[in-house]
Amino acid sequence: MSNNDYQPAKVWTENKNAGGTWSSINRPTAGARHEAALPVGKHPLQLYSMGTPNGQKVTILLEELLALNVNDAEYDAHLIRISDSEQFSSGFVEVNPNSKIPALLDTSTTPATRVFESGAILLYLAEKYGHFLPKDPAARTETLNWLFWLQGSAPYLGGGFGHFYNYAPVKIEYAIDRFTMEAKRQLDLLDRQLAENRYIAGEDYTIADIAIWPWYGALVQGQLYNAAEFLDAGSYKNLQRWANEIAQRPAVQRGRIVNRTWGEPAEQLHERHDASDFELRTEDKLAK
């Protein structure tokens, strides 16, 4: 049946033969699918994640905090292989009932505090440690404006544009055009904002930058969906300037590779339990 012939059924039923990346793990129901406890490391913060853009937000912030000598922000980053459905274990669902990475467990509190949704984790950590979130009410509000903008906008980029352009088993012109239009509108918005500001929310580097860079910075740098040329990413000069500046930060360079399982071996650190883990990359471990 062609797309032009398709008519929705009166009541939707799951098509278990649907193809495409991630189709094997998608279901219309929530909850745990198997019993498995989560590992627990030695640090107060236990992160369960994967090095996708949403996962990178949290590890970049943690590395930035550690770079400021906030030693209480030491963390264990446990790899959750989402393609293997590890996010549906009973242990993971206890930390995040929505079964999405990243999920954080702060064991420094009694009882331990669970934090899920990447934006909520950034806000929690920024407030807990007093960095990367301005104290001035107006500047704080502007930062949160952009943090929440990212949380609402990224699904259009990832689940919308990224899915239909890069992952969908069938290229649907209407869907690609629709989400490309929105992706380019978002890029134009960021470019205009950065024409007037060094960073997203003003002159200070904040959790707004940390949230947005793994998605839109990576996109315009050609690291997401192989779409930089298609989107004419080079035309967004201010966004490019910002993306390149953020990419040069040592904490960003460390955080972006944590829980990463693809790409060059030297750009992968499957799990992080100590700062020294960065000195022994996956490439070296594989050689042993």
C-alpha positions as CSV (number, residue, x, y, z in Angstrom):
1,M,0.0,0.0,0.0
2,S,1.4,3.4,-1.0
3,N,1.5,6.4,1.4
4,N,-1.3,8.0,-0.6
5,D,-3.5,4.9,0.0
6,Y,-3.0,4.7,3.7
7,Q,-6.0,5.4,6.0
8,P,-5.7,5.1,9.8
9,A,-7.7,2.3,11.3
10,K,-10.6,3.2,13.7
11,V,-8.5,1.7,16.6
12,W,-4.7,1.5,16.3
13,T,-3.0,-1.8,16.7
14,E,0.7,-2.5,16.9
15,N,2.5,-3.5,13.6
16,K,5.1,-5.9,14.9
17,N,6.6,-6.2,11.5
18,A,7.5,-2.5,11.3
19,G,11.1,-2.1,10.2
20,G,13.7,0.6,10.9
21,T,16.3,1.3,13.6
22,W,15.0,0.8,17.1
23,S,11.7,-0.9,15.9
24,S,12.6,-4.1,17.8
25,I,12.6,-2.4,21.2
26,N,9.6,-0.1,20.7
27,R,6.4,-1.1,22.4
28,P,3.1,0.7,23.2
29,T,3.4,-0.2,26.9
30,A,5.6,1.0,29.8
31,G,7.2,-0.9,32.7
32,A,10.0,-3.4,33.3
33,R,10.4,-6.2,30.8
34,H,13.0,-8.3,32.7
35,E,14.5,-8.5,36.2
36,A,18.0,-7.1,36.6
37,A,19.6,-5.0,39.3
38,L,21.7,-2.0,38.4
39,P,25.4,-1.9,39.3
40,V,26.5,0.5,42.0
41,G,29.9,2.1,42.1
42,K,31.9,3.9,44.8
43,H,30.9,7.5,44.2
44,P,27.9,9.5,45.5
45,L,26.4,10.0,42.0
46,Q,25.4,6.9,40.0
47,L,24.7,7.7,36.4
48,Y,23.0,5.1,34.1
49,S,23.3,6.3,30.5
50,M,24.6,6.0,27.0
51,G,26.6,8.6,25.1
52,T,23.8,9.9,22.9
53,P,23.2,13.7,22.9
54,N,20.9,13.4,25.9
55,G,23.5,11.3,27.8
56,Q,26.3,13.7,26.9
57,K,24.5,16.6,28.6
58,V,24.9,15.1,32.0
59,T,28.5,13.8,31.6
60,I,29.6,17.2,30.2
61,L,28.1,19.0,33.2
62,L,29.7,16.5,35.7
63,E,33.1,16.9,34.0
64,E,32.7,20.7,34.1
65,L,31.9,20.6,37.8
66,L,34.9,18.4,38.5
67,A,37.1,20.8,36.5
68,L,36.0,23.4,39.1
69,N,37.2,21.1,41.9
70,V,33.7,20.2,43.0
71,N,34.9,16.9,44.3
72,D,31.4,15.9,45.5
73,A,30.4,15.6,41.9
74,E,32.5,12.5,41.4
75,Y,30.4,9.9,39.6
76,D,30.2,6.4,38.2
77,A,28.9,6.3,34.7
78,H,27.4,2.9,34.0
79,L,26.7,2.0,30.4
80,I,23.0,1.2,29.5
81,R,22.9,-0.4,26.1
82,I,19.6,0.8,24.8
83,S,19.7,-1.4,21.7
84,D,19.8,-4.4,24.1
85,S,16.8,-3.2,26.1
86,E,18.8,-2.7,29.2
87,Q,16.7,0.4,30.0
88,F,13.7,-1.9,30.5
89,S,15.3,-3.8,33.5
90,S,13.5,-3.7,36.8
91,G,16.5,-1.9,38.3
92,F,16.5,0.9,35.7
93,V,12.7,1.3,35.8
94,E,13.0,1.9,39.5
95,V,15.2,4.9,38.8
96,N,13.4,6.1,35.7
97,P,9.9,4.7,35.1
98,N,10.0,6.2,31.7
99,S,12.8,3.8,30.6
100,K,14.9,6.5,28.9
101,I,18.5,7.4,29.4
102,P,20.0,9.2,31.3
103,A,19.0,8.4,34.8
104,L,20.8,9.5,37.9
105,L,20.8,8.2,41.5
106,D,22.2,10.6,44.1
107,T,23.2,8.3,47.0
108,S,24.5,11.3,49.1
109,T,20.9,11.8,50.3
110,T,18.9,9.6,52.6
111,P,17.0,8.0,51.0
112,A,18.8,8.2,47.7
113,T,17.3,10.7,45.2
114,R,16.4,9.5,41.8
115,V,16.5,12.1,39.0
116,F,15.3,11.4,35.4
117,E,14.9,13.4,32.3
118,S,18.1,15.0,31.1
119,G,17.0,18.6,31.7
120,A,15.8,17.8,35.2
121,I,19.2,16.2,35.9
122,L,21.1,19.4,34.7
123,L,18.9,21.6,36.8
124,Y,19.3,19.3,39.9
125,L,23.1,19.2,39.6
126,A,23.4,23.0,38.9
127,E,21.3,23.8,41.9
128,K,23.0,21.2,44.2
129,Y,26.5,22.4,43.4
130,G,25.8,26.1,42.7
131,H,27.4,26.4,39.2
132,F,26.3,27.0,35.6
133,L,23.0,28.5,36.7
134,P,23.0,32.2,37.4
135,K,21.8,33.5,40.8
136,D,20.5,36.7,39.4
137,P,16.7,36.1,38.8
138,A,16.6,37.6,35.3
139,A,19.7,35.7,34.1
140,R,18.5,32.5,35.8
141,T,15.1,32.8,34.1
142,E,16.7,33.3,30.7
143,T,18.9,30.2,31.2
144,L,15.9,28.2,32.1
145,N,14.0,29.6,29.1
146,W,16.6,28.0,26.8
147,L,16.9,24.8,28.9
148,F,13.2,24.2,28.5
149,W,13.3,25.3,24.9
150,L,15.8,22.5,24.3
151,Q,13.7,19.9,26.1
152,G,10.7,20.8,23.9
153,S,12.6,21.3,20.6
154,A,15.1,18.4,20.5
155,P,12.3,15.8,19.9
156,Y,11.5,17.5,16.6
157,L,15.2,17.3,15.7
158,G,15.8,13.7,16.8
159,G,12.5,11.8,16.7
160,G,11.3,14.0,13.8
161,F,14.0,15.1,11.4
162,G,16.7,12.6,12.5
163,H,14.3,9.6,12.4
164,F,12.7,10.3,9.0
165,Y,15.9,11.6,7.3
166,N,18.4,9.1,8.7
167,Y,16.7,6.1,10.3
168,A,13.3,5.4,8.8
169,P,13.2,2.4,6.5
170,V,11.1,4.3,4.0
171,K,11.9,7.9,2.9
172,I,8.7,9.8,3.1
173,E,8.9,13.2,1.4
174,Y,6.2,14.9,3.4
175,A,7.8,13.9,6.7
176,I,11.3,14.8,5.7
177,D,10.2,18.2,4.4
178,R,8.0,18.9,7.4
179,F,10.8,18.2,10.0
180,T,13.5,19.7,7.9
181,M,11.6,22.9,7.9
182,E,11.3,22.8,11.7
183,A,15.0,21.9,12.1
184,K,16.1,24.8,10.0
185,R,13.8,27.1,11.8
186,Q,15.4,26.0,15.1
187,L,18.9,26.5,13.7
188,D,18.0,30.0,12.5
189,L,16.6,30.8,15.9
190,L,19.8,29.8,17.6
191,D,21.9,31.6,15.1
192,R,20.0,34.8,15.7
193,Q,20.3,34.4,19.5
194,L,24.1,33.8,19.2
195,A,24.5,36.9,16.9
196,E,23.8,39.0,20.0
197,N,25.3,36.8,22.7
198,R,28.5,34.8,23.2
199,Y,26.6,32.0,24.8
200,I,23.0,30.8,24.5
201,A,21.6,32.7,27.5
202,G,24.0,35.6,27.5
203,E,27.7,36.2,28.2
204,D,28.0,33.3,30.7
205,Y,28.4,29.6,30.0
206,T,25.4,27.8,31.5
207,I,23.5,24.6,31.6
208,A,21.6,26.0,28.6
209,D,24.8,25.6,26.5
210,I,25.5,22.2,28.0
211,A,22.0,21.1,27.1
212,I,21.9,22.5,23.5
213,W,25.4,21.7,22.3
214,P,25.2,17.9,22.1
215,W,22.3,18.3,19.8
216,Y,22.7,21.4,17.7
217,G,26.4,21.9,18.1
218,A,27.0,18.3,16.9
219,L,24.5,18.8,14.1
220,V,26.2,21.8,12.6
221,Q,29.6,20.2,13.0
222,G,28.5,17.2,10.9
223,Q,28.4,14.7,13.8
224,L,24.7,14.0,13.8
225,Y,22.6,12.2,11.2
226,N,25.1,13.0,8.4
227,A,22.9,16.0,7.7
228,A,25.2,19.0,7.8
229,E,25.3,19.5,4.1
230,F,21.6,18.7,3.6
231,L,20.7,21.4,6.2
232,D,23.3,23.9,4.8
233,A,24.8,24.0,8.3
234,G,27.7,26.2,7.2
235,S,25.4,29.1,6.6
236,Y,24.7,29.4,10.4
237,K,27.9,31.3,11.1
238,N,27.1,32.4,14.7
239,L,26.0,28.9,15.6
240,Q,29.2,27.5,14.1
241,R,31.3,29.9,16.1
242,W,29.5,28.9,19.3
243,A,29.7,25.2,18.5
244,N,33.4,25.3,17.9
245,E,34.1,27.3,21.0
246,I,32.2,24.8,23.2
247,A,33.9,21.9,21.5
248,Q,37.3,23.2,22.6
249,R,36.5,23.0,26.4
250,P,38.4,20.1,27.9
251,A,35.4,19.1,30.1
252,V,33.3,18.9,27.0
253,Q,35.8,16.8,25.2
254,R,35.8,14.4,28.1
255,G,32.1,14.3,28.8
256,R,31.1,13.7,25.2
257,I,32.9,10.3,25.0
258,V,31.6,8.9,28.3
259,N,29.3,5.8,27.7
260,R,30.0,6.2,24.0
261,T,30.2,2.8,22.1
262,W,30.6,3.9,18.5
263,G,33.0,5.8,16.3
264,E,36.8,5.8,16.7
265,P,38.0,3.7,19.6
266,A,39.9,6.7,21.1
267,E,36.6,8.5,21.2
268,Q,34.9,5.8,23.3
269,L,34.9,5.4,27.1
270,H,32.3,2.8,27.7
271,E,32.2,3.3,31.5
272,R,33.7,6.0,33.7
273,H,34.4,5.2,37.4
274,D,37.5,7.4,37.9
275,A,39.2,10.4,36.3
276,S,42.1,8.1,35.4
277,D,39.8,6.2,33.1
278,F,40.2,8.9,30.4
279,E,43.9,8.0,30.3
280,L,43.1,4.5,29.3
281,R,40.8,4.7,26.3
282,T,38.9,1.8,24.8
283,E,41.5,1.5,22.1
284,D,44.2,0.7,24.7
285,K,41.9,-1.7,26.6
286,L,41.1,-3.6,23.4
287,A,44.8,-4.0,22.7
288,K,45.4,-5.8,26.0
